[in-house]
Structure formats: C-alpha cells, structure tokens
Amino acid sequence: MSRPRTEAEYLARLVPPSVAGLNRRSLLAGAAGTGALLGTGLLAGCGSDSDSGADSKTVSIGSNASDPTPKDVLAKLAAGFQTKSGVTANINTVDHNTFQENINNYLQGKPDDVFTWFAGYRMRFFAAKGLAGDVSDVWGKLSGFSDAFKKASTGDDGKQYFVPASYYPWAVFYRKSVWQQRGYQVPKTLDDFTTLGTQMKKDGLNPIAFADKDGWPAMGTFDILNLRINGYQFHVDLMAGKEAWTSDKVKKVFDTWAGLLPLHQPDALGRTWQEAAQSLQQKKSGMYLLGLFVAQQFNENEQDDIDFFTFPEIDSTIGAKALDAPIDGYMMARKPKSEANAKKLLEYIGGVDAANIMVKGDPGTLVANTGGDTSGYTALKKKAAELVGSATEIAQFLDRDTRPDFASTVMIPALQQFIKDPKDIGGLLTSIENQKKSIFTS
C-alpha cells in the first residue's frame, strides 16, 4: 500500500463523493473517506485505558463485519472465546465502507486491541508503517495453515502480523435449474462465453449480472480479464506500478471488456452487488462474476441450486488456472490495551474451534485452517475449495494488490468512466498511467 510523504497528503487523496456509497465484504483501505467522517468517532476503539493490565478480562475487536451473516459469525466467535478463556470480547462493529475509509486515521488513534483486515499487500502496508502488532509468537502456536497462508500473513520484515480466518474465490456463478431448463453448457473459451451470453439475451435474460455502484465489483472483471489475457506475473507487476497502463497488453484487456459490455446488466453504476446478486437469485440474470459470498443472497433452500465455473480461457498459452481468492482475517493494534488477551483471541481465531464456527455460520466463505471440520460444507463450498486448491496462481483482488490511494482515487473512477463510456480507451489509459506515475513516485 501507499507510502505518501505526509499523513496530510495521504488523507488528501480521498475517495470521490460519487463513490461514497461503497460497501464490500472487503473493500478499500487507506483513504480516509470524506472530511465529515474524520474525527466523528465512528471508528473508535470501544475499549478504554482502564482495560489494560495483566488482570484484564476484556479484549476489544474493531470489526467491519456489518453485513448480517459475518456479523453473526463474529458474535459466535466472541462467545466461543469467552467460554474457553473467560475473557470477554467486546465487538465494535462499524459499517464496512466507513471502516475501510477511516482505517488509517483509526489505527493512529486508539484502535481496538484486534481488528478485522485483509492479507497480503494491505496487511504489509500497515505493518511497515508501524501501525500493527507483531503476532509471530501467536503463529508459533498455530497449525493447519499452508505456507501460502503464512506468506500472505507475513510483513516485509519477515514477521507475522495477520491471522487468516476465511477466504473466497471469485468465479462465474449461475443457477443450475435455469441452465438445465435452457440447455446451457459451461463455456470453455471466450468465444463460447460470448455465444452463451448472446443466447441468454435472446432468451430474455440479462446474460451477466453486473453492478458497480459500490465501486469495487468491476475490479474483479478487470482482474480476471488481465489474468487470462496477460497472465499472473504481468497482472501483479501492473498492480505494483511496474508496467505501463498505456501498453498494448492493457489496451487489449479493455478492448475485450468493451466487447463483452453489451452482455452485462445495464445501468450498473446505479446498482449494488446485492441487487445484482438478487437478479441472479430471481432468475432474471444468467451468470454473475463475483466472490463466493454471492451465496448470502440466496435462501437456504436454494443453496444447492448455485453452481459456478472459473472464467474461461482466452489465451491457450496462459490458460485458466489463475484467479482472485482474497483472504480475510485479523490483526493486532501496535499497542493493544491488553496485549495478552489480544494474542489469546488471535490464537483462538486461528484455531480449529473458531474454524468450525465459521464453517457452520457462513455459506459465502471457506475457512483458512485446514483442521476445521469441512464435512458439513455444501457442494458449492467443496467445489470452491477445490478450485482454489487447483489454482496455479492466486491474486488477492485489485484493491488489495495495489496501493490503496491508487485503487480508490484512480481505479474506481476510471473503471466507472469506462463502464459509462467505453469508447475512449486510449485516453482513459493515458489518464490512469499519468496518475499512477504521480502516486507511485510519491
């Protein structure tokens, strides 16, 4: 994530008011939102200085789990932790968007002992800024995590600052009953995909459910097209500012996307991801490229009717094995009021008991700990776990793989502009590249 010259400069790079309605399970970090949100106490630690000390029986959690399902899961985790340890976990839940927009300000104030966050680049950013606590000793007590998960939890200094809880792949979701009724087949190539979408349109469906009012869903479309057209290494290098957005490779991504836009649900900028998911649930759309959390928008008796396929191959020399599979989890404040209890909580969250609570509670995520009892996974979750297991490369998602200021102030408005008017791709990419140079050299 970004390393601006001053904090004031960082906060000056705000999310534009036009996208202030963002709301994602895991959305943009780093930007401080709008000035009206700063200093309002909307994202303040719920503990107090009196909580500190060896005899403390409380620990506080700053949570972005504001949607009903993840909020309920965290409440059950807190209850399980209290039963096991005798320590009360006080949860400070904040609207997902507000949490992300104010995270930088929050961590420099009096944050909660433990807070929800994301693996990879975003975690490393706050660790490098000295805004997160070292939890390497907690990792010494954990088991059931692959080397990939540990790597995603490790800062630039080789220490661990993150405990993974769950993850979810992005794929193209659909309702089996709709496809069976229409005789649709899973596409293997981009041509197959386009032909299928054209047929769906003739059949009166929105071929591809689509929403970008929240600002982030279109990033998933960009990611998968770039991964399929240019491969994983180019993608991560582009995210790191090492490749030019004006290159022919990136232009091909947008040209390909422009050809697919007529198959997307119209008026996407006025629609939330939940509303797009509901169009799939209501059998009005044929497909939806989104994370596994799309399952939250389906009734319990409809879960078995959800299926997915990984986005099809575009270049046979690159294949279709790379995908986005973001990891969610928890970090510790740099100076928690009760460090001992914070580490006890993180050890619990990284353990099997917590994994089993998450397995039962959230149909939209997979547990990171392999020791969890996944025998109760739905067919959808089993298939999703297999998909991630078979992936040759895994990206974290555009807004997690690049600097937060670049993702929020450049890519959100740029992708929304493209969706609104896909004709001037050259001009758009020149604008992105110019802004990238300014941001990545600051």
C-alpha positions in Angstrom: 0.0 0.0 0.0 1.0 3.6 -0.3 3.7 5.5 1.4 2.8 9.2 1.0 5.2 11.9 2.0 3.0 13.1 4.8 -0.2 11.9 6.5 -2.0 15.0 5.3 -1.1 14.1 1.7 -2.4 10.7 2.3 -5.7 11.9 3.7 -6.0 14.4 0.8 -6.3 11.5 -1.6 -9.9 10.8 -0.7 -12.5 8.5 -2.2 -14.6 10.7 -4.6 -18.0 11.7 -3.2 -19.6 10.0 -6.3 -18.5 6.6 -4.9 -19.1 7.3 -1.2 -21.7 4.6 -1.1 -19.1 1.7 -1.3 -20.0 -1.4 0.7 -17.9 -4.6 0.3 -17.1 -7.6 2.5 -13.6 -6.5 1.9 -13.2 -3.0 0.3 -10.7 -0.2 0.0 -8.2 0.6 2.6 -6.1 3.7 3.3 -8.3 6.5 2.1 -9.9 8.5 4.9 -13.3 8.9 3.2 -14.8 12.4 3.4 -13.8 15.0 5.8 -17.1 14.8 7.6 -16.3 11.3 8.7 -12.9 12.3 10.3 -13.0 12.9 14.0 -16.6 11.8 14.4 -15.7 8.8 16.5 -17.5 6.5 14.1 -14.4 4.3 14.1 -13.0 4.5 17.6 -11.8 1.7 19.9 -14.5 0.5 22.2 -12.0 -0.3 25.0 -10.6 2.2 27.4 -7.2 2.7 29.1 -8.6 1.1 32.2 -8.9 -2.2 30.3 -5.1 -2.6 30.3 -3.1 -4.7 32.7 -2.4 -8.4 33.3 -5.6 -8.9 35.2 -7.8 -7.6 32.5 -10.7 -9.8 31.5 -11.7 -8.0 28.3 -10.4 -7.5 24.8 -11.9 -5.3 22.1 -12.4 -6.1 18.4 -12.8 -3.4 15.7 -15.0 -5.1 13.1 -16.1 -4.3 9.6 -18.4 -7.3 9.6 -21.6 -5.2 9.3 -23.5 -7.5 7.0 -25.8 -9.8 8.9 -24.1 -13.1 8.2 -20.5 -12.2 9.0 -21.7 -10.1 12.0 -23.4 -13.1 13.4 -20.4 -15.3 12.9 -18.1 -12.9 14.7 -20.6 -12.7 17.6 -20.4 -16.5 17.9 -16.6 -16.4 17.7 -16.6 -13.9 20.6 -18.9 -16.1 22.7 -16.8 -19.2 22.0 -13.7 -17.3 23.0 -15.2 -16.1 26.2 -16.4 -19.7 27.1 -12.9 -21.0 26.5 -10.8 -18.2 28.1 -13.0 -16.4 30.5 -12.2 -13.2 28.6 -15.0 -11.0 27.3 -14.5 -9.8 23.7 -16.3 -6.5 23.1 -17.1 -6.0 19.4 -17.1 -2.6 17.9 -18.9 -3.0 14.6 -18.7 -0.3 12.0 -20.3 -0.1 8.6 -17.9 -1.8 6.2 -17.4 1.2 4.0 -16.8 3.6 6.9 -14.3 1.2 8.5 -12.2 1.0 5.3 -12.3 4.7 4.6 -11.2 5.6 8.1 -8.8 2.8 8.8 -5.6 4.9 8.6 -7.0 7.5 11.0 -8.3 4.8 13.3 -5.0 3.0 13.6 -3.2 6.1 14.5 -5.6 7.0 17.3 -6.8 4.5 19.9 -7.8 1.4 18.0 -9.3 -1.7 19.4 -6.9 -4.4 20.5 -7.7 -6.6 17.5 -9.3 -5.5 14.2 -10.6 -7.2 11.1 -8.4 -6.7 8.0 -7.0 -8.3 4.8 -4.0 -10.4 3.9 -1.2 -9.5 1.5 -0.3 -6.0 0.4 -2.7 -4.2 2.7 -1.5 -6.0 5.7 2.1 -5.4 4.8 1.4 -1.7 4.4 0.2 -1.1 7.9 2.9 -3.4 9.3 5.6 -1.3 7.5 4.1 1.9 8.9 4.3 0.5 12.4 0.6 0.5 12.8 0.2 -3.2 13.6 1.5 -5.5 16.3 3.8 -8.4 15.7 2.0 -11.7 16.2 4.8 -14.1 15.2 4.6 -15.8 18.6 0.9 -16.5 18.0 1.9 -18.2 14.8 4.2 -20.4 16.8 1.1 -21.9 18.4 -1.0 -22.2 15.3 -1.3 -25.2 13.0 -3.5 -26.1 10.0 -2.3 -23.3 7.7 -0.5 -23.8 4.4 2.8 -22.0 3.6 0.8 -19.8 1.2 -1.4 -18.5 4.0 1.6 -17.9 6.2 3.3 -16.0 3.4 0.2 -13.9 3.0 0.3 -13.1 6.7 4.0 -12.0 6.7 5.3 -8.5 6.6 8.3 -7.2 4.7 10.4 -7.7 7.8 9.7 -11.5 7.8 7.4 -11.3 10.9 3.7 -12.2 11.0 1.1 -9.5 11.5 -2.1 -11.3 10.4 -4.1 -14.4 11.3 -6.2 -15.7 8.4 -9.8 -16.7 9.1 -11.5 -17.2 5.8 -11.2 -16.8 2.1 -13.4 -17.0 -1.0 -12.7 -17.4 -4.7 -14.1 -15.3 -7.5 -15.9 -17.3 -10.3 -18.9 -17.1 -12.6 -22.0 -18.2 -10.7 -25.3 -19.4 -12.1 -28.4 -21.3 -11.1 -28.4 -24.9 -12.1 -32.1 -25.0 -12.6 -32.1 -22.2 -15.1 -29.2 -23.7 -17.1 -30.9 -27.1 -17.1 -34.1 -25.7 -18.3 -32.4 -23.8 -21.2 -29.8 -26.4 -22.0 -26.9 -24.1 -21.4 -23.3 -25.6 -21.2 -20.3 -24.3 -19.3 -18.1 -22.3 -21.8 -14.5 -23.4 -22.3 -13.3 -20.4 -24.3 -14.1 -16.7 -24.6 -15.9 -17.4 -27.9 -18.1 -20.0 -26.1 -18.8 -17.5 -23.3 -19.8 -14.8 -25.8 -22.0 -17.2 -27.7 -23.7 -18.3 -24.5 -24.3 -14.7 -23.4 -25.8 -13.9 -26.8 -28.2 -16.8 -26.4 -29.2 -15.8 -22.9 -30.0 -12.4 -24.2 -32.3 -13.9 -26.9 -33.9 -16.0 -24.1 -34.9 -12.8 -22.2 -32.2 -12.9 -19.5 -29.5 -10.4 -18.5 -26.6 -12.6 -19.6 -24.2 -11.2 -16.9 -25.5 -9.7 -13.7 -23.4 -6.6 -13.1 -23.2 -3.8 -10.5 -20.6 -1.1 -9.8 -22.4 1.4 -7.6 -20.1 0.1 -4.8 -17.0 1.0 -6.8 -15.2 -2.3 -6.4 -17.1 -5.1 -8.3 -15.7 -4.0 -11.8 -12.2 -4.6 -10.4 -13.0 -8.3 -10.4 -13.8 -8.2 -14.1 -10.6 -6.3 -14.9 -8.6 -8.7 -12.8 -9.8 -11.9 -14.5 -9.5 -10.5 -18.0 -6.0 -9.3 -17.3 -5.1 -12.7 -15.7 -6.5 -14.5 -18.7 -5.0 -12.3 -21.4 -1.7 -11.3 -19.9 -1.0 -13.8 -17.1 -0.4 -13.6 -13.4 3.0 -12.0 -13.4 2.1 -9.2 -15.7 -1.0 -8.6 -13.5 0.9 -8.3 -10.2 3.6 -6.2 -11.8 0.9 -3.8 -13.2 -0.6 -3.6 -9.8 2.8 -2.8 -8.3 3.3 0.1 -10.8 6.0 -1.8 -12.7 4.1 -2.0 -16.0 2.6 0.8 -18.1 -1.2 1.1 -18.3 -0.8 2.5 -21.8 0.8 -0.7 -23.1 -0.9 -2.7 -25.8 -1.4 -5.5 -23.3 -3.6 -3.4 -21.1 -5.4 -2.0 -24.1 -6.3 -5.5 -25.2 -7.9 -6.1 -21.8 -10.2 -3.1 -22.2 -10.9 -3.8 -25.8 -12.0 -7.3 -24.8 -14.1 -6.0 -22.0 -15.8 -3.4 -24.3 -16.8 -6.3 -26.5 -18.4 -8.0 -23.5 -20.2 -5.0 -22.0 -23.4 -5.4 -24.2 -23.9 -8.7 -22.4 -23.7 -7.1 -19.0 -26.7 -6.0 -17.0 -27.3 -2.3 -18.0 -27.2 0.7 -15.6 -24.5 -1.0 -13.4 -23.4 2.3 -11.7 -26.8 2.6 -10.0 -26.9 -1.0 -8.7 -25.3 -2.6 -5.6 -23.7 -6.0 -5.8 -26.5 -7.3 -3.5 -29.1 -6.1 -6.1 -27.2 -7.8 -8.9 -27.0 -11.0 -6.9 -30.7 -10.9 -6.3 -31.3 -10.7 -10.1 -29.4 -14.0 -10.3 -31.4 -15.4 -7.4 -34.6 -14.3 -9.0 -33.7 -16.0 -12.3 -33.5 -12.7 -14.2 -29.8 -13.0 -14.9 -28.0 -16.0 -16.3 -24.5 -15.5 -14.8 -22.6 -13.4 -12.3 -18.9 -12.9 -11.9 -18.4 -12.4 -8.1 -17.0 -13.9 -5.0 -18.4 -16.9 -3.2 -20.2 -14.5 -0.9 -22.9 -14.2 -3.6 -24.4 -17.3 -1.8 -25.5 -15.0 1.0 -28.2 -13.5 -1.3 -29.8 -16.9 -1.8 -32.3 -18.6 0.5 -31.2 -21.7 2.4 -33.3 -24.0 0.3 -31.7 -22.5 -2.9 -28.1 -23.2 -1.9 -28.0 -26.5 -3.8 -29.1 -24.7 -6.9 -26.0 -22.5 -7.1 -23.0 -23.6 -9.2 -20.1 -21.8 -10.8 -17.3 -22.2 -13.3 -13.9 -20.4 -13.5 -13.8 -17.7 -16.1 -12.9 -19.4 -19.4 -9.6 -19.4 -21.2 -8.7 -16.5 -23.6 -5.1 -17.4 -24.5 -4.3 -21.1 -24.6 -0.6 -20.4 -23.7 -1.8 -18.8 -20.5 -4.8 -21.0 -19.6 -7.4 -20.5 -17.0 -5.8 -21.5 -13.7 -5.2 -18.1 -12.1 -7.9 -16.5 -10.1 -8.8 -13.9 -7.4 -9.2 -15.5 -3.9 -9.0 -12.8 -1.2 -8.1 -13.8 2.4 -9.8 -12.1 5.3 -8.7 -12.2 8.9 -7.5 -10.3 12.0 -4.6 -8.1 13.1 -3.5 -6.7 16.4 -3.0 -3.0 17.2 0.6 -1.8 17.6 -0.1 -1.1 21.3 -3.1 -3.0 22.4 -4.6 -2.1 25.8 -4.4 -5.8 26.7 -1.8 -7.5 24.5 -2.0 -10.8 26.3 -5.7 -11.1 25.7 -5.4 -9.8 22.1 -2.9 -12.7 21.4 -5.2 -15.2 23.2 -8.0 -14.1 20.9 -5.9 -14.3 17.8 -4.8 -17.8 18.8 -8.4 -18.8 19.3 -9.5 -17.3 16.0 -6.7 -19.2 14.2 -7.7 -22.5 15.8 -10.0 -25.3 14.9 -12.9 -24.4 17.2 -13.2 -21.0 15.5 -12.9 -22.6 12.1 -15.8 -24.9 12.9 -17.9 -22.0 13.9 -17.2 -20.3 10.6 -17.9 -23.4 8.6 -21.4 -23.6 10.1 -22.1 -19.9 10.1 -21.2 -18.5 6.7 -22.1 -20.1 3.3 -20.1 -17.5 1.5 -16.6 -18.2 2.7 -14.2 -21.0 3.2 -12.2 -21.5 6.4 -8.4 -20.9 6.1 -7.5 -23.5 8.7 -7.4 -27.0 7.2 -8.0 -28.5 10.6 -11.6 -27.3 10.5 -14.4 -29.9 10.1 -15.4 -29.2 6.5 -17.6 -32.3 6.2 -20.5 -30.0 6.5 -19.5 -28.0 3.5 -22.2 -27.6 0.9 -21.4 -29.0 -2.5 -20.8 -25.4 -3.6 -18.2 -24.8 -0.9 -16.4 -28.1 -1.6 -16.2 -27.2 -5.2 -14.9 -23.7 -4.3 -12.2 -25.1 -2.1 -11.2 -27.5 -4.9 -11.0 -24.6 -7.3 -8.6 -22.6 -5.1 -6.6 -25.8 -4.4 -6.1 -26.3 -8.2 -5.2 -22.7 -9.0 -1.7 -22.2 -10.2 -1.6 -18.5 -9.1 -3.9 -16.6 -6.7 -4.3 -12.9 -6.7 -5.9 -11.0 -3.7 -8.1 -8.6 -5.8 -7.2 -5.3 -7.4 -7.8 -3.1 -4.4 -5.7 -5.5 -2.2 -2.8 -6.0 -4.6 -2.0 -2.3 -5.2 -1.7 0.9 -3.2 -4.9 2.0 -1.6 -4.7 5.5 -2.9 -4.3 4.3 -6.4 -7.1 1.8 -6.1 -9.6 4.3 -4.6 -8.8 7.6 -6.3 -7.7 6.3 -9.7 -9.1 2.9 -10.5 -12.7 3.3 -9.1 -13.5 6.4 -11.1 -11.6 5.1 -14.2 -13.4 1.8 -14.3 -16.8 3.6 -13.7 -15.9 6.0 -16.5 -15.1 3.1 -18.8 -18.5 1.4 -18.0 -20.3 4.6 -18.7 -18.4 5.3 -21.9 -16.1 2.6 -23.2 -15.2 4.4 -26.4 -12.1 6.4 -25.4 -9.9 3.6 -24.1 -6.7 5.3 -25.1 -7.5 8.5 -23.3 -8.6 6.6 -20.2 -5.4 4.5 -20.1 -3.2 7.6 -20.5 -5.0 9.2 -17.6 -4.5 6.2 -15.4 -0.8 6.0 -16.3 -0.2 9.7 -15.6 -1.9 9.4 -12.2 0.0 6.1 -11.5 3.3 7.8 -12.1 2.4 10.6 -9.7 1.2 8.3 -6.9 3.8 5.5 -7.2 6.7 8.0 -7.1 5.4 9.9 -4.0 
